[in-house]
Amino acid sequence: MDYFSELGIKMDHKEYNGYVGMSSQKMWSRIKSNYDLNESVGELMKSESRMYEDLLRSDI
């Protein structure tokens, strides 16, 4: 959920759990609308993918 904080989003676990199992496009469309984000859905999806790629390359 740190990723959402970086976007200026305060999201609790209950809301986050509501997105589990949802396609990225649908999830980001809802988040963009709910939080009035400037980024396009495509940009948000690319940013999410880069975050996961970075995590896979890290030692975590």
N, CA, C and O atoms as CSV, one atom per row, in Angstrom:
chain,resi,resn,atom,element,x,y,z
A,1,MET,N,N,0.810,-1.184,0.000
A,1,MET,CA,C,0.000,0.000,0.000
A,1,MET,C,C,0.857,1.252,0.000
A,1,MET,O,O,0.332,2.358,-0.129
A,2,ASP,N,N,2.165,1.098,0.142
A,2,ASP,CA,C,3.061,2.245,0.042
A,2,ASP,C,C,2.982,2.877,-1.335
A,2,ASP,O,O,3.153,4.087,-1.482
A,3,TYR,N,N,2.722,2.055,-2.345
A,3,TYR,CA,C,2.627,2.565,-3.709
A,3,TYR,C,C,1.516,3.602,-3.812
A,3,TYR,O,O,1.691,4.631,-4.464
A,4,PHE,N,N,0.388,3.345,-3.182
A,4,PHE,CA,C,-0.715,4.296,-3.218
A,4,PHE,C,C,-0.332,5.579,-2.493
A,4,PHE,O,O,-0.711,6.668,-2.925
A,5,SER,N,N,0.410,5.467,-1.403
A,5,SER,CA,C,0.867,6.648,-0.669
A,5,SER,C,C,1.716,7.540,-1.559
A,5,SER,O,O,1.621,8.765,-1.484
A,6,GLU,N,N,2.539,6.938,-2.395
A,6,GLU,CA,C,3.377,7.711,-3.312
A,6,GLU,C,C,2.536,8.526,-4.290
A,6,GLU,O,O,2.988,9.556,-4.791
A,7,LEU,N,N,1.330,8.074,-4.558
A,7,LEU,CA,C,0.426,8.794,-5.447
A,7,LEU,C,C,-0.448,9.790,-4.687
A,7,LEU,O,O,-1.291,10.462,-5.282
A,8,GLY,N,N,-0.246,9.884,-3.372
A,8,GLY,CA,C,-1.027,10.794,-2.555
A,8,GLY,C,C,-2.379,10.234,-2.157
A,8,GLY,O,O,-3.301,10.982,-1.830
A,9,ILE,N,N,-2.491,8.908,-2.187
A,9,ILE,CA,C,-3.750,8.233,-1.886
A,9,ILE,C,C,-3.665,7.602,-0.500
A,9,ILE,O,O,-2.736,6.850,-0.204
A,10,LYS,N,N,-4.646,7.917,0.346
A,10,LYS,CA,C,-4.757,7.245,1.641
A,10,LYS,C,C,-5.843,6.187,1.498
A,10,LYS,O,O,-7.032,6.496,1.423
A,11,MET,N,N,-5.409,4.944,1.463
A,11,MET,CA,C,-6.335,3.841,1.240
A,11,MET,C,C,-6.216,2.854,2.396
A,11,MET,O,O,-5.117,2.413,2.731
A,12,ASP,N,N,-7.339,2.512,2.998
A,12,ASP,CA,C,-7.304,1.539,4.080
A,12,ASP,C,C,-7.365,0.125,3.509
A,12,ASP,O,O,-7.621,-0.071,2.321
A,13,HIS,N,N,-7.125,-0.850,4.377
A,13,HIS,CA,C,-7.076,-2.248,3.935
A,13,HIS,C,C,-8.412,-2.725,3.376
A,13,HIS,O,O,-8.448,-3.521,2.438
A,14,LYS,N,N,-9.495,-2.245,3.942
A,14,LYS,CA,C,-10.812,-2.659,3.468
A,14,LYS,C,C,-11.022,-2.242,2.018
A,14,LYS,O,O,-11.490,-3.035,1.201
A,15,GLU,N,N,-10.673,-0.991,1.698
A,15,GLU,CA,C,-10.816,-0.538,0.311
A,15,GLU,C,C,-9.869,-1.310,-0.602
A,15,GLU,O,O,-10.259,-1.755,-1.682
A,16,TYR,N,N,-8.617,-1.465,-0.160
A,16,TYR,CA,C,-7.628,-2.196,-0.956
A,16,TYR,C,C,-8.113,-3.609,-1.262
A,16,TYR,O,O,-7.997,-4.075,-2.395
A,17,ASN,N,N,-8.653,-4.287,-0.264
A,17,ASN,CA,C,-9.137,-5.651,-0.458
A,17,ASN,C,C,-10.275,-5.719,-1.475
A,17,ASN,O,O,-10.478,-6.753,-2.110
A,18,GLY,N,N,-11.010,-4.632,-1.630
A,18,GLY,CA,C,-12.071,-4.581,-2.623
A,18,GLY,C,C,-11.565,-4.627,-4.050
A,18,GLY,O,O,-12.319,-4.948,-4.969
A,19,TYR,N,N,-10.285,-4.307,-4.243
A,19,TYR,CA,C,-9.691,-4.334,-5.577
A,19,TYR,C,C,-9.029,-5.664,-5.908
A,19,TYR,O,O,-8.684,-5.910,-7.064
A,20,VAL,N,N,-8.849,-6.519,-4.921
A,20,VAL,CA,C,-8.194,-7.812,-5.131
A,20,VAL,C,C,-9.026,-8.645,-6.108
A,20,VAL,O,O,-10.233,-8.812,-5.928
A,21,GLY,N,N,-8.365,-9.161,-7.137
A,21,GLY,CA,C,-9.016,-9.991,-8.140
A,21,GLY,C,C,-9.585,-9.195,-9.304
A,21,GLY,O,O,-10.059,-9.780,-10.279
A,22,MET,N,N,-9.546,-7.889,-9.218
A,22,MET,CA,C,-10.062,-7.015,-10.267
A,22,MET,C,C,-8.958,-6.780,-11.300
A,22,MET,O,O,-7.779,-6.738,-10.949
A,23,SER,N,N,-9.327,-6.629,-12.548
A,23,SER,CA,C,-8.314,-6.334,-13.569
A,23,SER,C,C,-7.660,-4.992,-13.253
A,23,SER,O,O,-8.278,-4.119,-12.643
A,24,SER,N,N,-6.410,-4.837,-13.671
A,24,SER,CA,C,-5.690,-3.587,-13.426
A,24,SER,C,C,-6.413,-2.404,-14.058
A,24,SER,O,O,-6.505,-1.332,-13.459
A,25,GLN,N,N,-6.918,-2.600,-15.254
A,25,GLN,CA,C,-7.590,-1.495,-15.936
A,25,GLN,C,C,-8.823,-1.027,-15.158
A,25,GLN,O,O,-9.036,0.173,-14.985
A,26,LYS,N,N,-9.620,-1.967,-14.697
A,26,LYS,CA,C,-10.826,-1.623,-13.945
A,26,LYS,C,C,-10.455,-0.995,-12.602
A,26,LYS,O,O,-11.060,-0.007,-12.187
A,27,MET,N,N,-9.463,-1.568,-11.927
A,27,MET,CA,C,-9.026,-1.046,-10.642
A,27,MET,C,C,-8.549,0.394,-10.778
A,27,MET,O,O,-8.981,1.272,-10.030
A,28,TRP,N,N,-7.649,0.634,-11.745
A,28,TRP,CA,C,-7.101,1.981,-11.904
A,28,TRP,C,C,-8.143,2.971,-12.394
A,28,TRP,O,O,-8.070,4.153,-12.056
A,29,SER,N,N,-9.099,2.525,-13.172
A,29,SER,CA,C,-10.195,3.412,-13.585
A,29,SER,C,C,-10.974,3.889,-12.371
A,29,SER,O,O,-11.310,5.068,-12.262
A,30,ARG,N,N,-11.258,2.973,-11.464
A,30,ARG,CA,C,-12.003,3.338,-10.253
A,30,ARG,C,C,-11.180,4.235,-9.335
A,30,ARG,O,O,-11.681,5.230,-8.812
A,31,ILE,N,N,-9.911,3.873,-9.146
A,31,ILE,CA,C,-9.051,4.672,-8.275
A,31,ILE,C,C,-8.871,6.076,-8.858
A,31,ILE,O,O,-8.940,7.065,-8.129
A,32,LYS,N,N,-8.642,6.162,-10.160
A,32,LYS,CA,C,-8.483,7.461,-10.825
A,32,LYS,C,C,-9.711,8.329,-10.591
A,32,LYS,O,O,-9.588,9.516,-10.287
A,33,SER,N,N,-10.881,7.748,-10.730
A,33,SER,CA,C,-12.132,8.476,-10.537
A,33,SER,C,C,-12.332,8.858,-9.069
A,33,SER,O,O,-12.684,9.996,-8.760
A,34,ASN,N,N,-12.105,7.903,-8.171
A,34,ASN,CA,C,-12.339,8.143,-6.734
A,34,ASN,C,C,-11.385,9.174,-6.139
A,34,ASN,O,O,-11.752,9.907,-5.222
A,35,TYR,N,N,-10.161,9.229,-6.661
A,35,TYR,CA,C,-9.140,10.098,-6.079
A,35,TYR,C,C,-8.749,11.252,-7.003
A,35,TYR,O,O,-7.804,11.987,-6.715
A,36,ASP,N,N,-9.470,11.410,-8.105
A,36,ASP,CA,C,-9.248,12.522,-9.030
A,36,ASP,C,C,-7.776,12.645,-9.440
A,36,ASP,O,O,-7.182,13.720,-9.352
A,37,LEU,N,N,-7.201,11.526,-9.888
A,37,LEU,CA,C,-5.794,11.513,-10.301
A,37,LEU,C,C,-5.641,12.117,-11.694
A,37,LEU,O,O,-6.516,11.960,-12.546
A,38,ASN,N,N,-4.531,12.804,-11.919
A,38,ASN,CA,C,-4.259,13.420,-13.216
A,38,ASN,C,C,-3.737,12.426,-14.243
A,38,ASN,O,O,-3.959,12.600,-15.441
A,39,GLU,N,N,-3.045,11.384,-13.785
A,39,GLU,CA,C,-2.445,10.405,-14.685
A,39,GLU,C,C,-3.538,9.628,-15.413
A,39,GLU,O,O,-4.632,9.428,-14.886
A,40,SER,N,N,-3.224,9.196,-16.630
A,40,SER,CA,C,-4.173,8.355,-17.363
A,40,SER,C,C,-4.148,6.950,-16.759
A,40,SER,O,O,-3.217,6.583,-16.042
A,41,VAL,N,N,-5.175,6.184,-17.060
A,41,VAL,CA,C,-5.241,4.800,-16.586
A,41,VAL,C,C,-4.037,4.025,-17.129
A,41,VAL,O,O,-3.434,3.229,-16.410
A,42,GLY,N,N,-3.692,4.257,-18.390
A,42,GLY,CA,C,-2.536,3.589,-18.992
A,42,GLY,C,C,-1.242,3.923,-18.273
A,42,GLY,O,O,-0.412,3.042,-18.047
A,43,GLU,N,N,-1.061,5.192,-17.909
A,43,GLU,CA,C,0.147,5.597,-17.180
A,43,GLU,C,C,0.205,4.937,-15.806
A,43,GLU,O,O,1.265,4.494,-15.366
A,44,LEU,N,N,-0.931,4.876,-15.142
A,44,LEU,CA,C,-0.974,4.236,-13.820
A,44,LEU,C,C,-0.653,2.749,-13.923
A,44,LEU,O,O,0.048,2.200,-13.074
A,45,MET,N,N,-1.162,2.107,-14.956
A,45,MET,CA,C,-0.885,0.685,-15.155
A,45,MET,C,C,0.594,0.449,-15.454
A,45,MET,O,O,1.183,-0.504,-14.944
A,46,LYS,N,N,1.195,1.306,-16.273
A,46,LYS,CA,C,2.625,1.168,-16.584
A,46,LYS,C,C,3.471,1.380,-15.336
A,46,LYS,O,O,4.445,0.665,-15.104
A,47,SER,N,N,3.089,2.365,-14.542
A,47,SER,CA,C,3.822,2.648,-13.314
A,47,SER,C,C,3.741,1.467,-12.349
A,47,SER,O,O,4.731,1.116,-11.708
A,48,GLU,N,N,2.575,0.864,-12.250
A,48,GLU,CA,C,2.403,-0.312,-11.398
A,48,GLU,C,C,3.288,-1.462,-11.893
A,48,GLU,O,O,3.930,-2.144,-11.094
A,49,SER,N,N,3.317,-1.669,-13.197
A,49,SER,CA,C,4.139,-2.743,-13.768
A,49,SER,C,C,5.615,-2.517,-13.471
A,49,SER,O,O,6.331,-3.453,-13.116
A,50,ARG,N,N,6.072,-1.271,-13.616
A,50,ARG,CA,C,7.474,-0.950,-13.316
A,50,ARG,C,C,7.795,-1.217,-11.848
A,50,ARG,O,O,8.879,-1.701,-11.523
A,51,MET,N,N,6.850,-0.901,-10.964
A,51,MET,CA,C,7.058,-1.142,-9.541
A,51,MET,C,C,7.257,-2.640,-9.284
A,51,MET,O,O,8.168,-3.032,-8.555
A,52,TYR,N,N,6.401,-3.471,-9.886
A,52,TYR,CA,C,6.527,-4.919,-9.700
A,52,TYR,C,C,7.827,-5.446,-10.312
A,52,TYR,O,O,8.467,-6.324,-9.734
A,53,GLU,N,N,8.218,-4.926,-11.460
A,53,GLU,CA,C,9.483,-5.334,-12.075
A,53,GLU,C,C,10.662,-4.985,-11.171
A,53,GLU,O,O,11.584,-5.786,-11.010
A,54,ASP,N,N,10.633,-3.798,-10.585
A,54,ASP,CA,C,11.693,-3.384,-9.659
A,54,ASP,C,C,11.737,-4.293,-8.440
A,54,ASP,O,O,12.817,-4.656,-7.973
A,55,LEU,N,N,10.573,-4.661,-7.923
A,55,LEU,CA,C,10.532,-5.560,-6.765
A,55,LEU,C,C,11.115,-6.924,-7.111
A,55,LEU,O,O,11.822,-7.520,-6.299
A,56,LEU,N,N,10.828,-7.416,-8.290
A,56,LEU,CA,C,11.352,-8.730,-8.707
A,56,LEU,C,C,12.870,-8.702,-8.859
A,56,LEU,O,O,13.539,-9.710,-8.632
A,57,ARG,N,N,13.408,-7.557,-9.240
A,57,ARG,CA,C,14.862,-7.428,-9.399
A,57,ARG,C,C,15.577,-7.165,-8.077
A,57,ARG,O,O,16.796,-7.317,-7.995
A,58,SER,N,N,14.846,-6.780,-7.062
A,58,SER,CA,C,15.471,-6.429,-5.775
A,58,SER,C,C,15.767,-7.688,-4.964
A,58,SER,O,O,15.412,-8.803,-5.347
A,59,ASP,N,N,16.414,-7.474,-3.859
A,59,ASP,CA,C,16.772,-8.582,-2.973
A,59,ASP,C,C,15.715,-8.882,-1.933
A,59,ASP,O,O,15.945,-9.688,-1.030
A,60,ILE,N,N,14.571,-8.253,-2.044
A,60,ILE,CA,C,13.511,-8.449,-1.040
A,60,ILE,C,C,12.925,-9.833,-1.156
A,60,ILE,O,O,12.021,-10.186,-0.398
